[in-house]
Amino acid sequence: MNFNNKLIENAVDEISKLPGIGKRSALRVVLHLLRQPKIQTQGLSQSLVELREKVQYCQNCFNISETPICGICRSHSRDSSMICVVESIEDVMAIENTAQFKGHYHVLGGVVSPLLGIVIDDLTIVQLVERVNKQNIKELIFALSSTVEADSTAYYIYKQLQKNELKISTLARGIPLGDELEYADELTLGRSIIARIPFEKSFEIH
Amino acid sequence: MNFNNKLIENAVDEISKLPGIGKRSALRVVLHLLRQPKIQTQGLSQSLVELREKVQYCQNCFNISETPICGICRSHSRDSSMICVVESIEDVMAIENTAQFKGHYHVLGGVVSPLLGIVIDDLTIVQLVERVNKQNIKELIFALSSTVEADSTAYYIYKQLQKNELKISTLARGIPLGDELEYADELTLGRSIIARIPFEKSFEIH
C-alpha cells in the first residue's frame, strides 16, 4: 500500500508492529486519530511513554509494579504465607479477577521449554526457592498451564522444595463450569473421572 | 477487568479508544510494549504525535498533506484539468494504488446525509464549484460510493456545475472483475445488463 505521505507511512509502520494489528487496521487507527482532537493523540502517546518508563517489576514476586515492591506484596490484608506460582503477569490479573485468592504471587516469566530455548536460568525459579527458604511460606499453589512444559517446570520446582515442610498443590483440572459433557475433550473427561470428587465437596465449588 | 496498576489501566483505556481495539487487545498491546525495548514505545509515541501535529489538509483539494498544497496538486506530471471527486482520503489512497488516474482530486469529506446530520456546508462543495469556475477544469469524475446519499450529493454538484462546459462522468458500475455471476447481487446484475458495453470495449478493461 502506498500512502503518499511520509508521516502516515511512519505511523502506520509503527502501529502495525503491535500484535494483532495489520497495515490496514493501522491505517484505520491513523485516520481515526487525524479526525479526533489533538488531545486524544497526546493522551495516548503520553500514556504509552509513561507506562514504559515507570512500570517496573516487583523485587519480591516479579509482578508489574510502580514501586520496587508491588501493592499485593505490600498489602497487610493478604496472606503472605501462601504463594501462587504463575507464568505471567496476565495470569496474576486473571486470578485477581476471580477474587478467590488472597495470598501472594510469584511470576516465573514462562516455563522451561527446550523448543523455545527457555532454560531454568531464564525464569525466576532461584528467587522462588530463596523466598520459600527465607520467608515464612506454608503453601505453594501451582497455577500453570496444562502443558507438558508447565508440568515439568512445576515438577522441577517441586523437587527443589520437597525437603521443606511445605504444602504444595496445583489447580484442579476437570470439566469447565457450564460446559456440556459431550463437547469436553477425551483427555479432560478421562482425567476428571479418575480425579472425581466426593459429591458433597462439589457444593463448595458451585 | 481490574489491572491493579494505574499506568496499565491508563494505557489500556487510551488504546481501547481506537477503532477495532477492545480492552483485551489493548492489554495485549500494553504487555507487548512492556516486553519490547523502550525505543519501540518511544518510536510509536513520537510517530503519532508528529502525525497529529504536522499533517494538514491541502488548501486546493483537501487531501492530507505536509505542506499547504499537497504533492499531487503540485506535481507537474499530473493533468490538472481533470478532477476526481471522492468522499475521503482513504478513497484517494485506493485510487492512487490503482495507478489508473493521473489527474487531480477533490476530497468532499463525506456525502450529504440527513440521517447522519451531514449537510452541504459540512462538505467542500463550495470550494469544488469555485475550483471549477476559477481553474481550467475540463473533466469531473465522480468516484463516490454506490449509495442513495452519494448519488444525490453527486446530483447536487452536477446541478451546480451544469452550466459550465464540463465533461462530467461517474465510475462504471457492474460486476466486479473476477467475480462469479451467480454470486452477484440482483441489482448489480440487472443494472449491468441495461448498461452493457460493446464487446470490443471490454478488451480495454481486461
Interface residues (C-beta under 8 A of the other chain):
Chain A: M1 N2 F3 N4 N5 K6 L7 I8 N10 A11 D13 E14 I15 K17 L18 P19 G20 I21 S25 L27 R28 V29 V30 L31 H32 L33 L34 K38 Q40 T41 Q42 G43 L44 S45 Q46 S47 L48 V49 E50 L51 R52 E53 K54 V55 I64 S65 E66 G71 I72 I89 E90 V92 M93 E96 N97
Chain B: M1 N2 F3 N4 N5 K6 L7 I8 N10 A11 D13 E14 I15 K17 L18 P19 G20 I21 S25 L27 R28 V29 V30 L31 H32 L33 L34 K38 Q40 T41 Q42 G43 L44 S45 Q46 S47 L48 V49 E50 L51 R52 E53 K54 V55 I64 S65 E66 G71 I72 S88 I89 E90 V92 M93 E96 N97
